[in-house]
Every structure is written in structure tokens, then in C-alpha cells.
Amino acid sequence: MTEILQTPKLVVVFGGSGFVGRHVVRALAKRGYRIRVACRRPDLAGHVQPLGNVGQIQPVQANVRVRWSVDRAVQGADHVVNLVAILHQTGRQKFGAVHDFGARAVAEAARSVGAGLTHISALGADLNSPSDYARTKALGEKAVFDTIADAVIFRPSINFGPEDSFFNRFAGMARFSPVLPLIGGGQTKFQPVYVGDVAEAIARSVDGKIKGGQIYELGGPQVLTFKECMEEMLAVIDRRRLLVPVPWWVANLQASILQLLPNPLLTKDQVLQLRAHNVVSDEAAKAARTLTGLGIQPQAIATILPSYLWRFRAAGQFQQRRPIAER
């Protein structure tokens, strides 16, 4: 009797060429899925193809602000993952256009082909937030559930990993600057989550192992203040730097100038975001809507940071770190 081989499911990943995206693509490729990476510049997405077998991963052009390109990208899809987000506004890339309109466009396109949907939001998403980022993230969540009631939504805290823009950025600053700023005194709380753990949760949702129609909050095993995050980073790169508290009003003034740069270090909207803690809620923890609740053991930053921040040490990977008592 001839065995009939079943064609693997096709998963379309919007924003799959970015930091979180490449880890999601890798997790999906290991499961044998066919993957279509939808991004604005597929000519710059060649780095995702070696993450799977030959022909398994295919970048295609799509822009969540352009509805017809979204519809084209999801043709034949069994599941759709939306990772698209921006940290600051520039040109036509506005929070409302990407987080709200874009989320609805992807959700409606997925519904039109009968595909499942996994949407990535962010901790702190709130319809009443003074931050445009947080408010449009919440509007995007609403658009998704209005369109596909059984969609899966993940809200991760700050993602860390080899290509992150958080620890890498401040470690880079520490190479040249004798001081590091602590906005608002550095007391804002975070729950940094390893990007590989987030990718695993997303892959399990594609597998159909996660109940839809709910919002899951993803955080790491530790709750750290911004100051503690900087101290952890400095310990890993073995550098002494002065941590200087910056009052909110000063940070806001600095951000009003810095946000004029093409790739701003800080914006006024980000200052607003930093006024709120970025941690998993008690409600999500009690309802098991967390990584642990999904059966995923979150990785601690002390385990992962040394694997990629070593390049910021004075002598790189060959530097012998000082004893803790001497730092």
C-alpha cells in the first residue's frame, strides 16, 4: 500500500526577519512547517533562509499598511503569526497604522483564508494609557479579537537575546561612556524574557497546543528594576560605570530633542512607558496564562547574557572576569 505524504502546514510570519522573528522562524522550521516570511524588504531577509532546509523558508514582500500586500502574503496559509511592531514613529510608520490598522488587516486576511492567528502585543498594552505605543497595542488586540475570537495573543515583557536592542544598546554605551542614565531613578520594574522562550510559546500556538481567545503574559523568572538590569549587564561585561538618576522632567526634555534623530535613543512616548512597571500581572499568573502555565521553563538573564554580551568586555571572550567582591 502506497503511503501518502501529507504536505506540512504553511505558516506566514509577518515581521519574521526581525529580532523576535528569526527565533520564531527557527522554532517553526525545527517542527517541519513550511514558512513564508512576510516583510517590507525581502531582499534583506536572506539571513532567515539558512534557519531551515532548502526551500523551507521563503521571504515575500508585504507591508501591513498596504492591505492588498497582506492579502497576497496569506494566500494558502494554515496559520498566521503577526510580529510587526515599531518602537518609535518615523515617516509613514505610525503607531496607529502599524499596531492598529496593521493588526486588523492581518487578522481579516487570516480570517478570509480560514487560517489560525497568533498575535504578538506587549506588556503594558492599555486602552487608557497616555503612551501612544501602549494604547495602539491595546487597540490592535481589540481589532484581533473582534475579527478572530479564538486568536492567541501574547504580551511579552522586554525580550532579550543575541540581537536585542536593550542590553546590547546599553552595553555598547558602556564601552565609551563613563556614566549610564537611570530614567526616573531607575526604579521601573521589568521582567525580561528570553526571546527563545517567546518563540517556543508562539510555535506551540501554531501547533494548536494553546487555548485561543485569551491573552497570555510572558515574563522571565526575575522581576528587576531598570537599575538592577544595568547592574546585571555591567557585571557580565565586567565594567565599572556610574549609574546616574535622571529626573522625569529632565528625561522628557532630553527625549524632546533626541526623538528628532533618525534612530532616536529616547522619545517622549518611551519616557511615558517607563513610568509604568512592565511585569506579568497577578491575574495572568493565577490563571496560568504565563510561560510557566504553558509548561515552558523561562530562562534567567544570568544564564543567557554571558553568551552574547562577552563582546563588550575590554578583551572580549578572552578576558578573565574579576571576582564579584572586586567589581
N, C-alpha and C positions, 0 to 999 in steps of 0.2 A: 504494500500500500504506500503510495507516494505521500510524503509528508509535505503539508502546505505551510510555507513560511509566512508568518504574519509580519507585515510592514510595521516597523517601530512608529510610535506616535510622533507627530510633528509638533514641536513646541516653538512658538515665536516669542523671542525675548526682546522687548523694546528697551533700549539702553544697555544692551548686552555687551557693548565694547568698553564700558566704563569700569571703574574700580570694583564695585559690587558685581557688575555684570559678568566679568571674566571668571569670577569664582562660581557664580550660578551656572554659567555655561559649562564649566569643568565638571560640576556636580551632576548636571544633566547628561553630559556626554558619557560619564562613567556608567550611567544607567542604561545607555544604549539608545537614547532618544535621538531622533533627527532634530537639528536645531537651526532655526533661522534667526539670525541676529539682525534686528531692525535698528538702524542708527542713521544719523544725518550724513555721516561721511564713511560709507563702507570702504572707500579706498584707503582709509586709515585704520581699518579694523582687521587687518591681516593677522594680527597677533592672536586672535581668538581661534583661528583655524587649526593650529597645532594642538589645541586642547582636546581634540577628538581624533577619530580616524579620518582617513582621506575621504572627503566628500560629505562627512557627517555634519559639519558646521558651515553654514553659508551666510555671509553678511549680505544684507539688502538695504537699499535706501528707503528711509521713511522718516517723517517728521511729524510728531504728534500734533503740531499746529496746523498741519495740512491733511485734512480728513481723507482725501482720496488716496494719499500715500499709505495711510493707516489701513484702509480697506484692502488695498492691494497686498500689503505685507501679511495680513492674516489669512489670506485665501488658502484653504485646505488645512488650516490649523486644528489640532485637537485640544491644545491648551495655549493660553497666552499669559505671559508674565510682563508686567509693566514696572520697570525700574526707573523710569525717566524722572529726573528732578534737577532743579538748579538751586545753588546756594545764594546767588545774587542775580539781580536783573541786569541785562545788557541788551541793547538793540531791541529786536523783536522778542527776545527771550524774557518774557514777563512771567511773574509768578502765576497770575490768573490764567494765562494762555497755556502754560505747561502743566501746572498742578491741577487745575480745574477743568478747563476745556480739553486738555490733552487726555486726562483720565477718563472723561466721559466719551471721548472719541474712541479710545482703545476699548472701553467696555462695550460700547454699541457695536463696534466692529466684531468683537469676540462673540457677542450675542447673535449677530447676523449669520455667523458660520456655525453656531452651536458649540463653540469652544468653551472650556472652563477658563476661569480667570483668577490670577493671583496678583494682587496689587500691593506695592510697597509704599507705605506712607512714612511717618516719622513720629517718635515720641514727642509729645507736646502739641500735636495737632489739635486745634480747638477753634470752633466757630466764633468764639468770643475773644480770641487772642488779639492783643494790639499789634502783634507781629504779622505782617503780610504773608510771610513764609508759612507760619503755623496755621493761619486762618485759611489760606488757599489749600493747604494739605488736607484740612478737615473738609473743605468743600469738595475736594477730589474724592474723599472717602464716601461722602454722601452721594455723589454722582455715580460711583461704582455700585453701591448697594441699591440705588434707585433703578439701575439698569440690569444688574445681575444679583439677585437676592442671595444666592448661595456662593458668592465670590469669597475668597480668602484674602484678608487684609493683614499685613504685618506692619507693626510700628517698631523699628529698631532704634536703639539709642545710638550714640556715636559709634560708627563702625571703625575698627582698627585692623590693620593688616599691612602687608608689604608695600602697597601702593597708596596707603591712606593719606589724606590731606590734613590730618590733625597732628598726630605725633611726629610725622615726617617734617611738617612745616615748622613746628616749634624746635625740633632737634636741629633743623637747618639754621634757624635763627640763633640757636645757642652756639653754633660754630664761630660766629662773628660778633655777636652782641654780648656784652658783659652782664646785661640785665634782661629779664623776661617780664612782660607786663601781666599783672593779675587783675583782670577787669572786674570791678565791683568788689575787690578784695580777694577774689579767687574762691569765694565760698559757694558758688553754684555747684550743685551736685550732678554728677554724671554716672552712668552705668555702662561703661564701654563694652561693646560686644564684638567678638571676633567675627570677621567677615565670613570665614569658613563655616561658622555655626549658623549664620543667617542664610547662607547658600544652601546648607543642608535642610533647613526648615522649608525653604522655598521648593527645593527638589521633592521633599516629602508631600508638599501640597499638590505638586504635579502628579505624583504617584497616586493621589487620591486618598492618602492616609490621614489627612487633616480635615476636620469638620468645617464646612463652609458656613457663610453667613455670620462670621464672627471676626472680631479684631483681636489679634494676638500681639502682645507687647514683648519685645525681645531685648534683654539686657544681659550683661555678663554677671559673673558671680560676686563682683565687688561694686559697692557704691563709693565713689571717690569725689572729693571736691576738685575743682579746677586746679587748685594749688597742689593737691596730692597727686594729680595726674602729671603735673610738671615735675614734681619731685621724683616720681617713678621714672619718668623719661630721662631726667638728668642722671639718675643712678645707673641706668642702663648704658648711657653714652659716656659715663664716668667724667663728667664735667661739673665744675662749681660755677653757679651763676646766681646773681642776686635777683630774688623774686620781689618785684615792686608792685604794691597795690595801686590800682588806678581807680579813682572815684568814678561813679557812674557818669557824672556830668562831664568829666574830662574825657572819658571814653566816647561819649556821644559827640563831643566836639571834634575829637580826632577822627571818628568814623565819618563825620560830615565831609571831611577833606579826603580821607583815604578812599571813600566809595566812588570818587571821581576817576580813580585809576582804572585801566582796562581790566586788571585782575586784582581787585581790592583785597587787602589783608583784613579789612574790617568794614562793615557797613552799619548804618544806624539800625537797620532791621535786625542784624545779628546781635547788637547790643540789647535790643528788646528781648530777643530769645534767651540771652544769658541771664535775664532777670528771673527766669523760671527754671526750676530743677528739671533735669532730663533723666528721670528714673521710672522704672516699672511701677505701676500703681498697685496698691494693696488689693483692689478688686480683681485685677488680672491675675495676680498671684494666687488668690483664694480660689478662683475659677479654673486654675491650671492652664491659663492662656499665656504661657511663658515657654521659654526653651525647655526648662526642666519638666514642665507639664506635658511637653511634646516628646519627652524621652530623650532629649539632647542635653548632654552634659556640657555646659558652657566653659570655654577656655579662659583662664585668667590672663591678664596682661603681662604678668611676670613670666609666664611661660612662653608667650609669643613675641613680645617686644625685642628681646635679645637676638631673635632670628633675623631681624631686618634692620634694626637701628645701629648695629655694630659699625656700620659705615660712617657714622657721625662721631665715632671716637677719634681721638687725636692720631692714633696709629692704626685705626681700623680694626680688623679682626685679630691682628697680632698684638694688640695692646693688652697688657696684664692689668686687670681691674684692681683698684685699691681695695683694701679691706673696708667694710662698712663703717667701722669706727673712725676711719681717716677721711671720710667724704665730707 
